[in-house]
């Protein structure tokens, strides 16, 4: 939601351009009342669908209720099915807040999540409700057919062999970079640079582009792993380096 969005402008006058609905057969603009939706079944062949057809299958549920069909352990649901996350907010009245808290505490104690469905803008949405601290979070879910099978990847990975020394070096890299999850670190360098660029342009100031880093091609896996271990140890925080130094001197004195 915080992405920077752009509009296309006419370079000469800076005016936003308008998208034209153009029919190449009749070679003219068409009005909105002349448009109809089409589902392409083959190249250039469409099945037309009227608004009335869609309205007939839409669910006009205005209750804003969520129908819970099953409780499952959260570990059973692969996050690949998660689409968007929302927080469920209890209604203002005390009588409405108590069921919210009751469901939250019961789900916490049972360590479960709820599978359900609701209607949003006339369309059915599948969802998973899970406790998150002192709140209930709702994850909208992709339907099963929209989640791609990874059998092709499994086949490719299954045919590759990993040698012991390579695995040991890979584990060293993981150990050297291990740390707690800090949500504050989830930042987009591109987005920050983009905003700096826009602010500089707005203020009429020059913007210096960051130097691009050259990435060397990986030739030998073992050499690449060794280089990664060396780089990880060099980039350790100063406090960790100070702790490690006395052990090295003690070992040398023996």
C-alpha positions as CSV (number, residue, x, y, z in Angstrom):
1,X,0.0,0.0,0.0
2,X,3.0,2.3,0.5
3,X,4.4,1.8,-3.0
4,X,5.0,4.9,-5.1
5,X,2.6,5.1,-8.0
6,X,3.0,7.0,-11.2
7,X,0.7,8.5,-13.9
8,X,1.7,8.8,-17.5
9,X,2.0,12.5,-18.6
10,X,2.4,14.3,-21.9
11,X,6.1,15.3,-21.8
12,X,5.4,18.6,-23.6
13,X,2.8,20.0,-21.2
14,X,2.8,17.7,-18.2
15,X,-0.8,16.8,-18.6
16,X,-2.0,13.3,-17.5
17,X,-3.0,11.4,-20.6
18,X,-6.3,9.5,-21.0
19,X,-6.6,5.9,-22.0
20,X,-8.8,5.6,-25.1
21,X,-11.2,2.7,-25.8
22,X,-10.5,2.1,-29.5
23,X,-12.1,-0.5,-31.8
24,X,-9.6,-1.4,-34.6
25,X,-12.4,-3.0,-36.7
26,X,-14.6,0.1,-36.8
27,X,-11.6,2.4,-36.3
28,X,-13.4,4.7,-33.8
29,X,-13.6,5.3,-30.0
30,X,-16.3,3.3,-28.3
31,X,-18.4,4.4,-25.3
32,X,-18.7,2.5,-22.0
33,X,-22.2,1.4,-22.8
34,X,-20.9,-0.4,-25.9
35,X,-18.4,-2.6,-23.9
36,X,-19.0,-6.2,-22.8
37,X,-16.7,-8.6,-21.0
38,X,-15.2,-11.5,-22.9
39,X,-13.5,-14.7,-21.8
40,X,-11.0,-15.9,-24.4
41,X,-11.4,-19.6,-25.0
42,X,-9.0,-19.7,-28.0
43,X,-6.9,-17.2,-29.9
44,X,-9.4,-14.5,-31.0
45,X,-12.4,-16.4,-29.8
46,X,-14.4,-15.1,-26.9
47,X,-17.5,-16.0,-24.8
48,X,-19.3,-12.8,-23.9
49,X,-20.5,-12.3,-20.3
50,X,-23.1,-9.6,-19.4
51,X,-23.1,-7.8,-16.1
52,X,-26.4,-9.4,-15.3
53,X,-24.8,-12.8,-15.7
54,X,-22.2,-11.9,-13.1
55,X,-24.7,-10.3,-10.8
56,X,-26.8,-13.5,-10.8
57,X,-23.9,-15.5,-9.2
58,X,-22.6,-12.8,-6.9
59,X,-23.4,-13.1,-3.2
60,X,-25.0,-9.9,-1.9
61,X,-24.3,-10.6,1.8
62,X,-24.3,-7.4,3.8
63,X,-24.0,-9.0,7.2
64,X,-20.2,-8.7,7.2
65,X,-20.2,-12.1,9.0
66,X,-17.5,-14.8,8.6
67,X,-18.7,-18.4,8.4
68,X,-16.2,-20.7,10.2
69,X,-16.3,-24.2,8.9
70,X,-13.3,-25.9,10.6
71,X,-10.6,-25.5,13.1
72,X,-7.1,-26.7,12.2
73,X,-3.6,-26.5,13.6
74,X,-1.8,-23.5,12.1
75,X,1.2,-25.7,11.2
76,X,-1.0,-27.6,8.8
77,X,-1.6,-24.6,6.6
78,X,1.3,-23.8,4.2
79,X,1.9,-20.0,4.1
80,X,2.0,-20.3,0.3
81,X,-1.8,-20.2,0.5
82,X,-1.8,-16.8,2.2
83,X,-2.8,-13.8,0.1
84,X,-3.4,-10.7,2.3
85,X,-3.4,-10.1,6.0
86,X,-6.1,-8.1,7.9
87,X,-6.9,-7.5,11.6
88,X,-10.4,-8.4,12.8
89,X,-11.7,-5.6,15.0
90,X,-14.4,-6.2,17.7
91,X,-17.5,-4.0,17.6
92,X,-17.7,-1.1,20.1
93,X,-20.4,-2.6,22.3
94,X,-19.3,-4.6,25.3
95,X,-21.7,-7.4,24.3
96,X,-19.9,-7.7,20.9
97,X,-16.4,-7.5,22.4
98,X,-16.8,-10.5,24.8
99,X,-17.4,-13.1,22.0
100,X,-14.3,-11.8,20.2
101,X,-12.1,-12.2,23.3
102,X,-13.7,-15.6,24.1
103,X,-12.8,-16.9,20.6
104,X,-9.3,-15.4,20.8
105,X,-8.5,-17.0,24.1
106,X,-10.1,-20.4,23.2
107,X,-8.1,-20.6,20.0
108,X,-4.9,-19.6,21.8
109,X,-5.4,-22.4,24.4
110,X,-6.2,-25.0,21.7
111,X,-3.4,-23.7,19.4
112,X,-5.7,-23.7,16.4
113,X,-6.7,-21.5,13.5
114,X,-10.1,-21.2,11.9
115,X,-10.9,-21.9,8.2
116,X,-13.8,-19.9,6.9
117,X,-15.3,-17.8,4.2
118,X,-16.9,-14.4,3.8
119,X,-18.3,-12.1,1.1
120,X,-16.4,-9.0,0.0
121,X,-17.7,-6.8,-2.8
122,X,-20.1,-9.5,-3.9
123,X,-17.3,-12.1,-4.2
124,X,-16.7,-15.1,-1.9
125,X,-13.3,-15.0,-0.1
126,X,-11.7,-18.0,1.6
127,X,-9.9,-17.1,4.8
128,X,-7.9,-18.4,7.8
129,X,-8.3,-16.7,11.2
130,X,-5.4,-17.0,13.6
131,X,-4.5,-15.5,17.0
132,X,-1.8,-12.8,16.8
133,X,-0.9,-11.5,20.2
134,X,-4.1,-9.9,21.7
135,X,-5.9,-9.8,18.3
136,X,-7.3,-12.0,15.6
137,X,-5.7,-11.8,12.2
138,X,-7.5,-12.8,9.0
139,X,-5.5,-14.2,6.1
140,X,-7.3,-14.3,2.8
141,X,-6.4,-17.6,1.0
142,X,-5.7,-18.5,-2.5
143,X,-7.8,-21.4,-3.8
144,X,-6.0,-24.6,-4.3
145,X,-5.9,-24.5,-8.1
146,X,-4.1,-21.2,-8.0
147,X,-1.2,-22.6,-6.0
148,X,1.4,-24.1,-8.4
149,X,2.7,-27.6,-7.9
150,X,6.5,-27.8,-7.2
151,X,6.9,-31.3,-8.4
152,X,9.2,-30.1,-11.2
153,X,11.5,-28.4,-8.6
154,X,11.5,-31.6,-6.4
155,X,12.6,-33.6,-9.4
156,X,15.5,-31.2,-10.2
157,X,16.6,-31.1,-6.6
158,X,16.4,-34.8,-6.1
159,X,18.9,-35.5,-8.9
160,X,21.6,-33.2,-7.3
161,X,24.1,-34.5,-4.8
162,X,25.6,-32.4,-2.0
163,X,29.1,-33.3,-0.7
164,X,29.9,-33.2,3.0
165,X,32.4,-30.4,3.0
166,X,30.0,-28.2,1.0
167,X,27.3,-28.8,3.5
168,X,29.6,-27.9,6.4
169,X,30.6,-24.6,4.8
170,X,26.9,-23.8,4.0
171,X,26.1,-24.4,7.7
172,X,28.9,-22.1,8.7
173,X,27.4,-19.3,6.6
174,X,24.0,-19.9,8.2
175,X,25.5,-19.8,11.7
176,X,27.5,-16.7,11.0
177,X,24.3,-14.8,9.7
178,X,21.9,-16.2,12.3
179,X,19.9,-13.7,14.4
180,X,16.5,-12.8,15.7
181,X,13.7,-11.7,13.3
182,X,13.4,-7.9,13.4
183,X,10.4,-6.7,11.4
184,X,11.9,-3.1,11.4
185,X,14.6,-4.4,9.1
186,X,12.1,-5.3,6.3
187,X,12.8,-2.2,4.2
188,X,13.0,-1.8,0.4
189,X,16.2,0.0,-0.6
190,X,14.7,0.6,-4.0
191,X,11.6,2.3,-2.5
192,X,13.7,4.5,-0.2
193,X,16.0,5.5,-3.1
194,X,12.9,6.2,-5.2
195,X,11.5,8.5,-2.5
196,X,14.8,10.3,-2.1
197,X,14.9,10.8,-5.9
198,X,11.3,12.3,-5.9
199,X,12.0,14.5,-2.9
200,X,15.2,15.8,-4.6
201,X,13.3,16.5,-7.8
202,X,10.6,18.3,-5.9
203,X,13.1,20.5,-4.1
204,X,15.0,21.1,-7.4
205,X,18.2,19.5,-6.1
206,X,20.5,17.0,-7.9
207,X,20.2,13.4,-7.0
208,X,23.3,11.2,-7.0
209,X,22.6,7.7,-8.1
210,X,24.1,4.9,-5.9
211,X,27.0,3.0,-7.4
212,X,26.0,-0.4,-8.8
213,X,27.7,-3.4,-7.3
214,X,29.3,-5.8,-9.7
215,X,28.4,-9.4,-8.9
216,X,31.1,-11.9,-10.0
217,X,29.8,-15.1,-11.7
218,X,29.9,-18.2,-9.5
219,X,32.4,-20.6,-11.0
220,X,33.3,-23.1,-8.2
221,X,30.7,-23.8,-5.5
222,X,33.4,-24.6,-2.8
223,X,35.3,-21.4,-3.5
224,X,32.0,-19.4,-3.4
225,X,31.1,-20.9,-0.1
226,X,34.5,-20.2,1.4
227,X,34.3,-16.6,0.2
228,X,30.9,-16.2,1.8
229,X,32.1,-17.6,5.1
230,X,35.1,-15.1,5.0
231,X,32.8,-12.2,4.2
232,X,30.3,-13.2,6.9
233,X,33.1,-13.3,9.5
234,X,34.4,-9.9,8.4
235,X,31.0,-8.3,8.7
236,X,30.4,-9.5,12.2
237,X,29.3,-6.8,14.7
238,X,32.2,-5.1,16.6
239,X,31.0,-6.6,20.0
240,X,31.2,-10.1,18.6
241,X,34.7,-9.5,17.3
242,X,35.8,-8.3,20.7
243,X,34.4,-11.4,22.4
244,X,36.2,-13.6,19.9
245,X,39.6,-11.9,20.2
246,X,40.6,-13.1,23.7
247,X,39.9,-16.7,22.7
248,X,42.3,-16.4,19.7
249,X,45.1,-15.0,21.9
250,X,44.6,-17.6,24.6
251,X,44.9,-20.4,22.0
252,X,48.0,-18.8,20.5
253,X,49.7,-18.6,24.0
254,X,49.3,-22.4,24.4
